[in-house]
Amino acid sequence: MTAIGRITVFALDCPEPSTLAEFYSAITGWPLDDEHTDSDWLQLKSDGGASLAFQQVADYSPPQWPGQAHPQQAHLDFEVADLDVAEAQLLAIGARKHAEQPGESFRVYLDPAGHPFCLVRAHS
């Protein structure tokens, strides 16, 4: 089976990205990635494979594992060469394009269970 994309970022929602970035940096040894940082998004630079990112959300409620009142929340970013081609492939395998599309260089979809994930245009 040919891959549609590759995982480049695993992002965690949180109330304070700097706190979570410092915590996971201590665990992984990965430094802050200055190229992928702004006021509500911090990303660690991995030593290979996917990176970890931390996205600030208003009124964050942490998951209550293993309960279902506030289940675990996260999303995946997949880097692709061509957003239109990858979108067609995703829709063919059961993804749904989300009604909210906040950017030009990435697109938001829902998997068959309703979890959000993104396609991100690869940097040339």
N, C-alpha and C positions, 0 to 999 in steps of 0.2 A: 504494500500500500504506500503510495506517495504522500508525503507530508504536505499539508496545506500551508503551514507556518511553523515557527519555532517559538518557544516561550522565551521572552527576553526580560520580562519584569513580573514579579509577583508582588502585588500591592496590598497593603493592609490599611483599612480605615482606622482612624484613631483620633483622640482629642488633641494631642500634641505631638506632631511628627518628630520634633527634636529629641524628645524623651525616648520614643520607641527606636529611633535611628541610633542613638547612643547605646541603648540596650543590645540591639542586634549586632551592632558593630563590635561590641565587647565579646559577643558569642562567636561571631564569624571571623573577626579580624579585618573585615572589609572597611575601608575608609569611606567617608562621604564623597559622593560623586558630584563635584562642583558644577559639571556641565548639565546636570539634570536636577536642579534645585530651584525652588521658588518659595514664596511665603507659605503655601499650604501643601507643598510636596517636597519630600526629601528622599533621596535614593542613595543606597550604598553601592559602591563600585565592586562588583564581584571579581574573583580571580579566575573566572571562567563560567560559562553557562548563564543562567538567569540571575538577575539582580533582585534585591529586595527594595521596595519603596514603601513610603509611609505617607498617607493622604489624610489631611485634616478634614473632618466633617463636623458640622454644627450639630449640637445635641446628640453626640455620640453615645450609644448604649452598648456596653460590651456584651459579647456573647455569654450566655449562661450555660455552658457545657456541663452535662449532656442534655440539659433541658431544651425545650423547643420554644419557650416564650421569647427568647432572644437568641436565635441560633447563630452559629458561626458565620461571619460575613467576610468575604474576600473576593478579589477578582484577578483574572489573568490577562496579560497583554501578550499578543502574538504578533511578531514582526513579519511583514509580508512585502514582497516586491511590488505587487499591484493590488490595490484595495478592491477594485472592481472584480478582478478575476477571483480573488480570495472570497469576496462576498458571495459570488455566485456559487462557489464550491460549498460554502457554509450553509447557505439556504437550501442547497440540495441535500444536505445531510441532516436537516432538521433545526437549524438555528433560526431565530427570528430577529430581524433588525429592530432595535429599540426605537421608540418614537422620538426620544431625546438624543440629538446628535450635536455635542458641544464643540466639535473642532473639525478642521479640514484634513489634518494629517492622521486622524484616527477615527474609527467608527465603533459604536457600541452595539452589542448583540446580546441576546438571551439564549442560553443553552436550552435543551428540551425540558429541563426542570425549572427554568426561570432564573438561573444564576447569570448575572451580567459578566461579560468579558469584552475585550477590545481587540480590534485589528489596528496595528500601527504601521504606517508607511515606513519601509526601510530607508535609512539614510544612504544616499549614494556615495 
